[in-house]
């Protein structure tokens, strides 16, 4: 967020050497952007998409994350975690995904319990 110059410099130096971000990290980033910085759903989706586009940042299963981001962007009632869970299950060939979540249960590949 560029709100701490010392942290920014440290993070930039680290990422320049090449860094890896897991699904869990991306979910945490989305949560912090929304809860701490007050970013809305759409802005959060754009911020995560920008991370995917960084040359020196290697994201776990970028195609899964991109698919999850598409759903996340279209469905403001869902969290990024929900969208990632569905896409991870899809990639693993473990559909339908059982869920008690009403919004998630309406998506192709999910089954509301």
C-alpha positions as CSV (number, residue, x, y, z in Angstrom):
1,X,0.0,0.0,0.0
2,X,3.1,2.2,0.1
3,X,2.1,3.5,3.5
4,X,5.4,2.5,5.2
5,X,8.6,3.4,3.2
6,X,10.8,1.1,5.1
7,X,8.5,-1.9,4.6
8,X,8.1,-0.9,0.9
9,X,11.8,-0.9,0.3
10,X,12.3,-4.2,2.1
11,X,9.4,-5.9,0.2
12,X,10.6,-4.5,-3.2
13,X,14.1,-5.8,-2.6
14,X,12.8,-9.2,-1.7
15,X,10.5,-9.6,-4.6
16,X,13.1,-8.4,-7.1
17,X,15.0,-11.6,-6.4
18,X,11.9,-13.6,-7.2
19,X,9.2,-14.5,-4.7
20,X,6.4,-17.0,-4.5
21,X,2.8,-16.4,-3.2
22,X,0.5,-19.2,-2.2
23,X,-3.3,-19.2,-2.4
24,X,-3.4,-18.6,1.4
25,X,-1.2,-15.4,1.0
26,X,-3.6,-14.1,-1.7
27,X,-6.6,-14.7,0.5
28,X,-4.9,-12.9,3.3
29,X,-4.0,-10.0,1.0
30,X,-7.6,-9.7,-0.1
31,X,-8.8,-9.7,3.5
32,X,-6.3,-7.0,4.6
33,X,-7.1,-4.8,1.6
34,X,-10.8,-5.0,2.4
35,X,-10.8,-4.9,6.2
36,X,-7.8,-2.7,6.9
37,X,-7.7,-0.4,3.9
38,X,-11.4,-0.4,3.1
39,X,-11.0,-1.3,-0.5
40,X,-14.2,-2.4,-2.2
41,X,-14.7,-5.7,-3.9
42,X,-13.8,-4.5,-7.4
43,X,-10.7,-2.7,-6.3
44,X,-9.5,-5.8,-4.3
45,X,-10.0,-7.9,-7.4
46,X,-7.9,-5.5,-9.5
47,X,-5.2,-5.5,-6.8
48,X,-4.9,-9.3,-6.8
49,X,-4.9,-9.3,-10.6
50,X,-2.0,-6.9,-10.6
51,X,-0.1,-9.3,-8.4
52,X,-0.6,-12.0,-11.0
53,X,1.0,-9.7,-13.6
54,X,4.2,-9.1,-11.7
55,X,7.1,-10.7,-13.4
56,X,9.1,-11.4,-10.3
57,X,6.2,-12.7,-8.3
58,X,5.3,-16.3,-8.8
59,X,1.8,-17.2,-7.8
60,X,0.7,-20.7,-6.9
61,X,-1.4,-22.1,-9.8
62,X,-1.8,-18.8,-11.6
63,X,-4.5,-20.2,-13.9
64,X,-6.6,-21.3,-10.9
65,X,-6.2,-17.9,-9.3
66,X,-7.2,-16.2,-12.6
67,X,-10.3,-18.3,-12.9
68,X,-11.1,-17.6,-9.2
69,X,-10.6,-13.9,-9.8
70,X,-13.1,-13.9,-12.7
71,X,-15.8,-15.3,-10.4
72,X,-14.8,-13.1,-7.5
73,X,-15.0,-10.0,-9.7
74,X,-18.5,-11.0,-11.0
75,X,-19.9,-12.1,-7.7
76,X,-19.5,-9.5,-4.9
77,X,-21.3,-11.8,-2.5
78,X,-18.4,-14.2,-2.5
79,X,-15.1,-14.0,-0.9
80,X,-11.8,-14.8,-2.7
81,X,-11.4,-17.8,-0.5
82,X,-14.7,-19.3,-1.7
83,X,-13.8,-18.7,-5.3
84,X,-10.3,-20.2,-4.9
85,X,-11.7,-23.3,-3.1
86,X,-14.1,-24.0,-6.0
87,X,-11.4,-23.5,-8.7
88,X,-8.9,-25.7,-6.7
89,X,-11.5,-28.4,-6.5
90,X,-12.2,-28.0,-10.2
91,X,-8.5,-28.4,-11.1
92,X,-8.2,-31.4,-8.9
93,X,-11.2,-33.0,-10.5
94,X,-13.2,-33.1,-7.3
95,X,-16.5,-31.6,-8.3
96,X,-19.2,-31.0,-7.2
97,X,-17.9,-29.0,-4.3
98,X,-20.3,-29.4,-1.4
99,X,-21.0,-26.1,0.4
100,X,-23.5,-24.6,2.8
101,X,-22.8,-21.2,1.4
102,X,-25.9,-20.0,-0.6
103,X,-24.0,-17.8,-3.1
104,X,-21.2,-20.4,-3.7
105,X,-23.8,-23.2,-4.0
106,X,-25.3,-21.4,-7.1
107,X,-22.1,-21.6,-9.1
108,X,-21.4,-24.3,-11.7
109,X,-19.4,-27.0,-10.1
110,X,-20.8,-26.4,-6.6
111,X,-23.6,-28.2,-4.8
112,X,-25.4,-26.5,-2.0
113,X,-25.9,-28.9,0.9
